[in-house]
């Protein structure tokens, strides 16, 4: 099944690429690899502010990470189009790196990040969507966001 049919079945509409908030670009292609800059969680178009273990629980963090995955898919779509293909031309989601704004005693960063990883698996299937991953707890993120995630994908 096409990635776009899966997105439609999941009732996901791809957002446009966000304008960078600092001196960087949304993505860079090197060879067949596409590197997506970190995307912060947004809720209703604004930074999803919060700290896991203080003002947010793990389930809320997972929802935020899922929202980031949707934004990442929008940027990945734009990167694919720039490369002359589309999301069906993604050969592999290679790596996800997740930063979770949390207290120093919070230890469920990996579960928060599942919100992103599980959606990527649903959208691309296990052969393309399964990826290497790192999840870190950090003291703060830009604009007070609760989660920031970056992604590396390989194009066919």
C-alpha positions in Angstrom: 0.0 0.0 0.0 1.2 3.5 -0.8 2.5 5.6 2.1 -0.1 8.3 1.1 -2.9 5.8 1.3 -1.8 4.8 4.8 -1.6 8.5 5.8 -5.1 9.0 4.5 -6.4 5.9 6.4 -4.8 7.3 9.5 -6.4 10.7 8.8 -3.1 12.4 8.7 -2.6 15.4 6.5 1.0 16.4 5.9 1.9 19.9 7.1 4.0 22.2 5.1 7.7 22.5 6.0 8.1 24.8 9.0 10.3 27.9 8.6 13.5 27.5 10.5 13.7 29.5 13.7 17.4 30.1 13.5 20.4 29.7 11.1 19.8 26.3 9.6 17.8 24.5 6.9 15.0 22.0 7.4 16.8 19.2 5.6 20.0 18.3 3.8 20.5 15.5 1.3 23.9 13.9 1.0 24.0 11.0 -1.4 20.9 8.9 -0.8 20.6 10.0 2.8 18.3 12.8 3.9 19.0 14.5 7.3 16.1 16.3 8.8 16.8 19.0 11.4 15.2 18.7 14.8 11.5 19.5 14.9 9.9 20.6 18.2 6.5 19.4 19.3 3.7 21.8 18.4 0.1 21.9 19.6 -2.4 24.1 17.7 0.5 25.6 15.8 2.4 26.7 18.8 5.3 25.1 20.7 4.0 22.3 22.9 5.5 23.5 26.2 6.1 21.3 29.1 8.5 19.2 31.1 8.1 15.4 31.5 7.9 14.4 35.1 6.8 17.8 36.2 4.0 19.3 34.1 3.5 16.3 31.7 3.1 12.6 31.9 4.4 9.9 29.6 1.2 9.5 27.6 1.1 13.3 26.9 4.8 13.0 25.9 4.0 10.2 23.5 1.2 12.3 21.9 3.7 15.2 21.5 6.3 12.8 19.9 3.6 11.5 17.5 2.8 15.2 16.6 6.5 15.7 15.9 6.5 12.6 13.7 3.7 14.1 11.6 5.8 17.3 11.1 8.8 15.3 10.2 6.8 13.4 7.6 5.8 16.8 6.1 9.5 17.8 5.9 10.5 14.4 4.6 7.9 14.7 1.9 9.4 18.0 0.8 12.9 16.6 0.8 11.7 13.7 -1.3 10.0 16.0 -3.8 13.3 18.1 -4.0 15.1 14.8 -4.8 12.6 13.9 -7.6 10.6 11.3 -5.7 7.9 11.1 -2.9 7.5 9.3 0.4 7.0 6.0 -1.5 10.6 6.5 -2.6 11.9 6.2 1.0 14.0 3.1 1.2 14.6 3.2 4.9 14.0 5.3 8.0 17.6 5.0 9.3 17.8 6.8 12.6 15.6 8.8 15.0 17.2 11.0 17.7 14.8 12.2 20.4 15.3 14.9 23.0 12.8 14.9 25.9 12.6 18.0 28.1 12.3 16.3 31.6 13.2 16.4 35.2 16.4 14.8 36.3 14.5 11.9 37.9 12.4 11.1 34.8 13.4 7.9 33.1 10.8 7.1 30.4 12.3 9.0 27.5 12.3 5.8 25.5 8.5 5.5 26.0 7.9 9.1 25.0 9.9 8.5 21.8 7.7 5.5 21.0 5.0 8.0 20.0 7.2 8.9 17.0 8.7 5.4 16.3 5.3 3.7 16.3 3.8 6.1 13.8 6.8 5.8 11.5 6.3 2.0 11.7 2.6 2.3 10.9 3.2 4.6 8.0 6.1 2.9 6.3 5.7 -0.7 7.5 8.3 -2.8 9.3 10.8 -3.2 6.5 11.2 0.6 5.9 10.0 2.1 9.1 12.0 0.1 11.6 15.0 2.3 12.6 17.9 2.8 15.0 17.1 5.3 17.7 18.4 7.3 20.6 16.3 9.0 23.3 17.8 11.5 25.7 16.5 13.5 28.6 17.5 17.1 28.6 17.1 20.1 31.0 15.4 22.3 28.4 14.6 22.6 24.7 14.1 25.7 22.4 11.0 27.7 23.3 10.3 25.4 26.2 9.1 22.5 24.0 8.6 19.2 25.6 10.1 17.1 22.8 12.4 17.6 19.8 13.2 14.9 17.3 15.5 14.7 14.3 15.5 12.0 11.6 17.7 10.4 9.0 16.2 8.6 6.0 17.6 6.8 3.0 16.0 7.3 -0.4 15.9 4.6 -3.1 
